Amino acid sequence: MSQSRLASCIPLPIENKLLTNVVEKAKDWALMHGVGMRDKVHFSKDSIQIAPFVLLPSPFPRTEFTKAVDLQPVLNELMHKVAHDDEFLEKTLQNALQVDDFTAKLYDIWVKVREEGITQALSLGLFRSDYLMQQPDSNRIKQVEFNTVAASFGAITSNLPTMYRYVMRQLGHGELIKNMPENKALSGLCSGIIEAYDLFAVPSAVVLFVVEEVSYNICDQRFHEFEISEKRPDIMIYRKTLNEIFEEAELNDKKQLIIEGQPVAVVYYRSGYEPAQYPSQKEWDARLRVERSSAIKCPSIHYQLAGTKKVQQALAAPGALEKFMSESEVSSRVRDIFTGLYSLDFDENGERAVEMAIADAERFVLKPQREGGGNNLYGADVKEALIRMRHSRERAAYILMERILPPLISGYVVRAGGSMPPTLCDLVSELGIFGVIIGTKEKIHSNRQVGHMLRTKLADANEGGVAAGLGALDSPYLLDL
């Protein structure tokens, strides 16, 4: 099927001399305002380079953007309820646990903490729901995934509307700025951490950021710290790896997590949610220690389990949403954003899904059930993998999703060391809406939408992670279609 195209915010291409001049200005603006990352090849703590970005804001239908924003609190509450439904999580994950060691270890921590008695009933969720527009469906949004570990690039993307206003003025199109929405993701996400800190109600307590051994995405991480420090100078923030938590953190007789002599109010994971971040048993022991403590976790272990693809697939099954939503109108709005999601369990439905995907592999994406992208299979690889796994329990660690075919966009991607001037190319964009929720099983204290991000990639690229170098940061230009 040929892809439709959305019109760029200004006529393209841009004349080379003007393009080169504006790109140079935009790169300098980006470097001077923290739209940057550390170089993975020539790493130095003393330098950063620009993070990949799209030169012009990318078109996105205004009605669909508004729909996604309005839905975020509904989705926050849905995932909060799912995370606190022990029976639903157990039933949904039971097959995947037999073949996915990482999720099984998370699950074991969850079970152990529940059996011991949960010390901290409050959880903090910094969530994000990701969407692509589905062009055969009149350019309506369809959910790609729901992330419960999801604050990455919330800080940097908050700066992008200001950069794009500058770029548009340099190109002589300042009158179009009114179509670019403000983005308060940084302040919104940090407000959740601050609110959780206040609910912990121990004045001497600190906030603990769990980080990687080496932080490439340092601008995005540090902006969260700087924002909290500016808004609340009384809150001290520590950065520790899971290994350092194992070596340094202790639980006192009140089950407070103590780091450098101070009780920890909030543990905010900027790392520690992927298998590679657990190279030894030390990291798992540190995660268990945190989960046993009175600190408010972001995410808590049950939030992370609720963010698995298997849960997303289960919620798309007939009648599943109604278990968590009393109003049929609301559940219909949520179901409208779902695309086809299919279990690969060893039952009649799983066998039917395998047959369907082998017969027409181009229609589908094969996703590992853990949260996060980067390991999905497409096209011929879907068929090859399913034939290989057909009689293996390994297939239960995946879900099958109908591939979303978004409209094309023309644009320029600006990268460190990229060609000058950059080449005009075909792109596709993925919208993410951020949300904050704080609550216990019985009571939700806060629930709101707090900002957005747009990631754009080359149209022929399957993956779009910015940190992995596959996508580019972007911001929406709202269209009235």
N, C-alpha and C positions, 0 to 999 in steps of 0.2 A: 504494500500500500504506500502510495506517495504521501509525504508529509506536507501539511499546510504550513503557512508561514505567517508570522505576525510582523506588522510593519514596525521598523525601527522608529525611535523617537525623533530622529532627524534624517534627512536624505543621506544615503550612503552610495558610493564610497566618499570619504573625505580626501580632498586634494593632498598629495604627499607632503608638501612643504608645511601646510597647516597641521596635518596629522602629526608629523614629527615634532613640531613645536609644542603641541598640546600634550603629546605623550610624555615629553621631557618634563613639562610642568607638573603633570599628574604624578609621575614617578617621584619627583622631589616632594610634592605634597604628601604622598603616601609615606615616604621615609620620615618626613618631619612630623607626622601625626600618628606614627605607630602602626601603620598598615604594613607590618613586616613580620619576618620569621628569621630564625637563625639558619644559616646555610648548612645542610646536612653533609655536604661533601667537604667543604672547607670550614668546619665548625670552629667558632670562636665565641667565647662569652662576651667579647668586647665589640662584636659587630652584628648587625642584622642586614638583611636585604629585603626588598619589597616582597610581600606576599602576592601571588598571582591575582590580578583583578581585571575586570572587563572595563574598557575605557568609557563606555556609555551605559547608563542604566537600561536594563532590559525590559521590554514591554510585558505587562501582565494584566489580564482583565480585572478591572476594578471590582466588579461584582463578586468574582471568585476570591480575590484577596480579602474582601470584607467578610465573605462567608467563612474563610479559614480563620480569620481573627475572631469572629463571633463564636465559632465552634470550640475554640481552645479550652475555655473553662469547662465545657461539657465533657471534652475528652480527658481533661485533668481529673475530673471527678470519677469518670468511668474507670480510668486506670488505678486510681486510688482505691476504689471499691474492689477491683479485681485483685490488687495486691493484698488486700485484707481478707480475701475469700480463700481460706486454706484448702477447702475441698476442691474448689475449681482449679487452683494451681496444681494440686497433687494429681488430679485426674488428667489435666491438660499436658503436664510434663512427664507423665510416667513412662511413656515409650522413649522419649528423647533422652531421659536420664540414663538409659541402658547403653547408649552409644555416644553420648556427649559428656566426656569426663569433666570438662570445665563447669558446665551447668550442674552436673551432679555434685561437684564439690561445693558450689554455692548453695545448692539445695540442702546438702548435709549440714552446713553451718546454720541455715534457716531452721532446720528441724531441731538441731542441738539447742539453739537459743530459745526456741519455743518450749522445749521440754524443761529447760532450766528455769524458765520464767522470764519474760521480756522485761528488761530493766527500763527501757525508754520507749513509751508508746507513741511518742510524736515522731513523725517522719517529715523530712523536707524534700519535695520534688521540684527539680528544675527540669522540666520536660520540654520536648519539642516534637511537633507533628509535621512530617514532611510530605509534600505534594508535588505531583506533576500534573500538567493539564493533559487531558485525554482528548485528542483532536476528533476522533470519530464521534465523540459524545458532546459535540458543540462547545469544545474547549472548556469543559467543566473539570474542576480539580478532582483528582483521585489520590488517595493516601498511598504513599510509598511505604512508609513505616512510621511507628510511634516510638520515640526514643525516651527512655527514662534516665539515661546518662547523656546529657544533651546540651551542655552550656558552651561547648567549643565554638569559637568565632562569634559568640554573642557580643563580645566587647568590641572587636575590630569592626564588625558590620555596623555598629552604632555610629561609627565615624563616617561611614561611606556616603550618607546623604549630603553631608557638608562638602565632601570631595566632589561629588557629582554636581552640586550647585556651582562650584568653582569651574569645573570642566565645561558645563553647559554655557556659562557666561563667556568663557574664553572662546567658545565656538560661535558666539553671537546668538544664542538661543535661551537667554535668561528668562524669557516669558514662559518657558515650559516647566520651570521649577515647581510650579504649583501642583504638578502631577506626580511629584515624588514624595511619598509619605515619610514623616519623621520616624526615627527608630530609636526607642528608649530601652533597647534590650539590656545594655550594660547596667543602667541604674535599676531596671526592673528585676533582673536576676540577683543583683547585690541586695536589693531590698528584701528578698526572700531570706537570704543568709542573715541579714540584720534582724529581721523579725523572729527567726528561729532562735537567734542568740538571746533576744530579749525574753522569749518564752522559757528559755533555760533558767534565766533569773538567778545567775550566780555572778555578781559584779566582777570578780577577779578572773573569770574564765576567759579562755582564748578560743580562736577559730583555727582549726588545723586543715591545711590544704594537703591532700595526698598527691604527690607529683612523681614524675618519672625520674630515673637516674640522670637523664639528660633532657632538658626541656627545649625543644626546637620552637614550639609555638609560644614563645616567652611573652610576646607583646599581649596576646589575648589573656594569658594567665595573670600577668602582673597588673593589667588594667583593672581586674576584679579586686585585687588587693588595694590598689591606689584609690579606687572608688569607695571601698569600705572605710579606708583610713581617712579619706576626706570627709565622708558623711558622719563617721563615728570614730573620732580619734582615740576613744577609750578602748576600742577593740583591738587587741594584739593578734596578729596572724603569724602562724608558723607554717613553714613548708617542710614536709618530711616525706621520704619514700616509705614504702611498706617495709623495707628492710630496716630503715631507721626507726620506724614505729616498733618493730619487733625488738630492736636493741634497746630503745630508750623509754618507751611508754609502759606505764604500769596501771593496774587497776587497784584503787584503794578499797577500804572496807565498805565504802558507800557505792562501790562499782563505778566511781568516777574514773575516767581515763585521765591520767596525769602525764603531762609532757613538760619537761624542764621545770618541774615543781608547780605547774599550774593545771587546774582542771580544764578539760576541753568541753566547750559548749556545743560546737558544731564540727563535724568531720565532713569535709567537702572533697569528693573524689574527682581530681583532674586526671588521675591515672588509677590503675588498679581494677579495671573492669574488662580486661582482655587477657587471654591465656598467656601471652608472652610476658605479661607483667607479674607472673607468678613462677619464676624460674626454680624456686625451691620451696620446701615446706615452711620456711621462715615466713614467707609472704602470706601463706594461708593461715598460719598461726596469728599473724598480725591482724588479718581481716577478722578472724574469730574474736580476738581480743577487743577490737573496736566494736564489733556487733554485740558483744556481751555488756558493753559499757552503757553508762547513762547519757553519753553524748548523743545529740540528734544527728542522724546520719543522712547524707545526701549523695547517692541514694541509699536507703536502707536495703538490706538484702532482699526483702520481698518486693520492693520496687524494682530492683534489677531483674529479678525473676519474671516479674510482670512485663518487662520490656522485651522478652524473647519473641522471636517470630512465631513460635508455636502458639503462644497466647494470642497474637494478632490473628493468626489463621483460625483459631478456635472461636474468637469473637465474631468472625464473619459467617459462622455457621447459622443456619436458620434457628431463631429463638434464643440465641445466646445473649444478644444485647438486652433483650427484654428481662433477663434475669437480673440485670443491674440498673435498668431504667424503667421507671413506672409510667412515664408519658410516651405514648406511641408516636406522637409528633416528633419528639426529640430523638427517639431511636431511629425513626425514618430519616431524619437529617444526617445522622451518623452513618447509617447504612448506605446512604446515597454516595458517600465519598469512598466506600470500599470498592476495590476491584476484585476479580475472581481470585480466591485463595483456597488452596486445596491441601489436605493432609496426605502424607505418603506412608501412613501407618499400614500395617499388614492386616487390612480388612477390605471389604468390598469397595468402599470409597477410595481407599489408597490404591488398589489395583486399577480402578477406573482412571484415576489421575495419572498413574504411570503410563497406561496405554494412550491416553489423550496426549501427553507430552511427547512421547516417542513418535507418535504419528504426525505431530505438527510442532516441532520443537521451537520454531521461530516465534511462536505465540507466547512463550513462557520464559520466566526467570526462575532459576533454582537457587533458593536462599538457605544458607545455614541458619538454624533457628536462633542462634545467639543474636543479641542486639548489635547493631552497627553494620556497616557495609564493607566492601573491599574484597569479599570472597564469593560473590555471586557468580553464577554460571549462566551463560546466554547461548541461544541458538544451538549450533551443532554440539557444543559442550554439554548442553542439557541432555540431549539424546544419548551421548556417549556415557555420561555419568549414570543416568538411570538404567541403561543396559548393564553397566558394570555392577550397580548396587541393587539390581532388581530383586535378587534373592538374599540380600544381606540386610541385617538390621540397621546398618549404617544409614539407610535411606530415611529412617525415622528421625534423624537429626536435621532433616531439611524440610522445607515447605515449598510448594509450587505456587507461583503467582503469575497471573496473566500479565504480560508485558504491556506497559503503558507507552503509547506512542505520542509524544508531545509535539506541538508545532515547532517549526524551525525559527530561529532568530539570526539575523546577520549582525556581526559585531567584531570587535578587535580585542584580543586577549593580550594583556601586558604582563610580561614575566621578566624576572631578573635575568639579564644576559640574553633576552630574546631579540629577534630581528627588528631592525629599525628601518623604515616604519613597520609596524606589525601588519600582518596579512589579514584582510577581511575574510572571515570564515563563517560557516554555519554552526550555530550553537543551540543548545537546549538548556532550560533553566529549571531548577528545583527550589520550591519555596518551603521554608521552615518557619513555623510559628512557635515562639517560646511561651511557656506557661510556668507559673509558680503555684504550688499547692503545699499547705502545711496542715497536718491533722493527725488524729488518731483514728482507730477503727470506728469509734463512736461519734467523733466530732471533727468537722473540718473548720479550722480557724481562718484560713485565707485560701482564696482560689481566684486566680486572675490570669489574663493574657498580658505579656509584658514586652513584646517586641517580635522582630522577625529577622530572618536572614535569607539571602538568595545566593545559591551556588549555581554556577553556570559552567558547562563543559562543552568540549567539541561534540558535535552531533554524532560522530561515529565512535565516541568513547563510551564504553559500557559503565565505567565507574567515574565518580566525580568528587572524590575526597580532596579538599584543599590541602590539608596537611600532608597527604601522600603525593601532592604535586599533580593531581589529575584534573582538578577543577579550579575555578577562579571565583574570587569574591565578587559580589554584584549587589545591586539594589533595584527594586522594582520601579518601573515607570508605568503608572496606572492608565489603562486604556478603557474608554467607554465604547464597547463593541456593539 
